[in-house]
């Protein structure tokens, strides 16, 4: 598997994670869109990570939320649709067409007193949809709240004859960014500061260390994909005319 359309760049491991209305689609990703009464932080798309594990499965981690504080609970927006997109490609050099050959859509229920939310998962492959609310053991799909420890909700679900694993919850932000060096070098290049160089990797300071993100993680078998070459990306959609989000 190769070439991945993403925003960001370091790898998590699935095991390490313990493992209609007019819609507006987010068109970019970063780590500091901020919050407002119209948009909660959990509508902020940050990074997409993708890799092939030792078993040949494609693992996708779509992250949301900017600078979520450690040990703090940030519920997923229950008026939004969180989407993970997969597009088959014919070769390593072919132009991405952004077609949704495979689409995972997650909608979350109301935040519960135990900081968990239900998950409604819709899997669409080649235009055919299947809706999933329970895992293969018959249990309701749920998010994993902060501090649940070894009892993380890692669900195995069946879609189109394949088993897919799903996790949704907060994890430490894997994105690494030395913001101080960035602004020093930027000022030097623009002529508004003294000459500067990037820190060595051993001296660099990680701006996102200790902050969390909401992570949607999918482990997908190669037989489900229908191609050895795929492009992937994430998005979040919200109703245009909803004026406030309480989460």
N, C-alpha and C positions, 0 to 999 in steps of 0.2 A: 504494500500500500504506500502511496506517496502523496505528495503535494497537497497541502491543506490550506484553504483560505481561512485565515484566522487573524485575530488581533491579540498579540501577546506571545509569550514564548517559553514557559518552562513546563516540565512534565510532572504530573502527579501520578501516583499509582492507585489503581482502583482498590487494591488491598489496603493501601495507606489511608484511604478515605474511610477504611473499616467497612471497608466496604462490606340582513344583519346590520348591526351598527357599523357606521363608517369607522374604519380603523386607521390608526396612524402607526407606521412602522419606524422604529428607531433606525437611523441610518449611519451611526458611528458608534465607536466605543472608546471610553477613556476611564480614568479613575477619579474624576472629580466634577461630575455634572452638578452636584449639589442637590438640595431638597427644596421643595416649595409646597404650598398647599395643593398644587395641581399634580405633583409628582413625588412619590415616595422614593427613598434611596434604592429600594429593591426593584425599581423600574430602570435603574441605571445599568446598562450592559457594559461589562468591563472587558473580560478576555474569554477567548475560546482556546482550549487546549485539545490536542488530538494526537494519538499515537497508537501503534500496534503493540499489543502485549505479547508475552512469550508463547501464548497459545494461538496467536494469529488473529485474535479478536481486535476490532477497532474500538478504542475507548475514547469517548468524547466527554469533555468537562466544560460546560457553559457556565460562566460566572457572572454574577450580578451583585450590585451593591458597592458603594464606595466607602472605604475606611470604616467598616463596621467595627465597633469596639468589641474587644475580647469579653467573653462571658455575658454579652448582651444579646437578647433575642430580637431578631428583626424578621417579622413575618413576611411571607411572600404576598404580593398584591393579589387579592382574590378577584379583582375586576380585570385582570390582565390575562393574556395568553402568551406563555413562554414557549418559544419555538427553536428547535434544533433541526437544521436543514442539511440534507445530503444530496449531492448531485453527482451522477456518474460521469466519468470523463473517458474519452477514447484513447488518450495517450498522455504522456507526461508534458507534452508541449501544446496540447489542444487548448483553445480559448475557453475559459469557464463560461457556461451558459446560464448559470443561476437557476436552472430548472429544479423544482422540488421533486426529484425522483423518489425520495424518501423524506418524510416529514414527521417529527415527533412534536406534538403539541401538549403542553401541560397546563392545566387550570387547577388552582388551589382553592380549597374551601376556606371558611371562616377560621380565624385563629382560635384555638381551643384553650381551655384553662391550663392544660399541660404543655402549652407551647407547640403543639403539633397541629398540622393541617392535613386534610384529605387531599389526595391527588387524583384527578381525572386525566388519564393519558389517552390521547388519540394518536394512533400510528397510521400513517398514510403511505402506501407504497404503490407506485404506478397508478395513482388516481383512486385506489380502493382504500377505504377507511375501516379500521377496527377500533372500537372504543373499549378501554380497559380501566376498571375501577378496583379490581382485586388481583392479588398475585396468584401464582399457581397453587398455593396452599389454601386459597380461599380467604385470605386475610385482606382487609381494606388497605389500599395503598396509602401510606402516611409519610410525612416528612420526618426527619430526625432532628429533635430539638438539641440545643446546646447542653452539654454535660451528660448525655445519655450513656456515654461510655461504650461498653461492648455490646450494647443492645441496639446498635444502629439499624435503621430500617433499610436494608438492602434487599430489594424485591426482585424476584425472578418472575417474569411475565411471558406469556406465549403470544406471539403475533406472526401470522402467516406461516405457521409451522416451525418457527424458530424461537428459542429461548433468549430473552434479552434481560440483562440486569439493570436496575434503576436505583439511584440514590438521589435524594434532594435534601440538603441541609447546609449548615454553615461550616466552613473550614478556613484555615488560615490562608490568606491571599498568597498564592505562589509567585505572583509577579514581582520581579526585582527591578528597582529603579533608584539610582543614586541622584536624587533631585538636587542636592547641593552642588555636585559636580556639574550637572546639566546646566544650571543657571550661571555658574561661574564661567564655563566654556562658552555658553551662549553670549554672555556679556562681552567676553574677550573678542569673539568673532564679530560682534556688532560694533566694536570699538568703544564700548561704554564701561569697560572694566579692564583690570590688568591682565596680562597674559596668563593663561591657565591651561591645565591639561587634566584629562580624566584620571581618577584615582585607579591604582592597581586593584585587581579583583579582591585582594586580601584586605585592602583599606577602604573599599567602597562601603557606603552606608545605605542600607536598604530602607527606603522611604515607607514601604508597605509592611515591614516586619511588625508582627503583633496585631495587625488588623485582619479581620475576617471578610469573606465574601460568601454569598449564597451560591452553592454549587449544584448544578444538575448534572449528574454523571450517568452515562449510558455505556454499557459494554455490549457490543453488537458482534455476532458471529459473522465470518466472511460469507457464508452461504446466504445470509439474509441480504447482503448488499447487492449482489449481482454484478459486481465489477471489482477488479483489483485496484482500480484507480478512482478516487473520489475527491471531491471538494466539499468542505463543510463550513457552515457558518451558523450564527445564532441571531435571534431577534426577539423583541418583546413588543406586543401590540396591546393598545388600550383603546377603549371607546373614545371617539373624538369629543363628544359633548358631555362627558362626565366631568363635573366641575371640581370634585374633591375626592381624594382618596383618604380613607381613615387609617390606612395601614402604612 
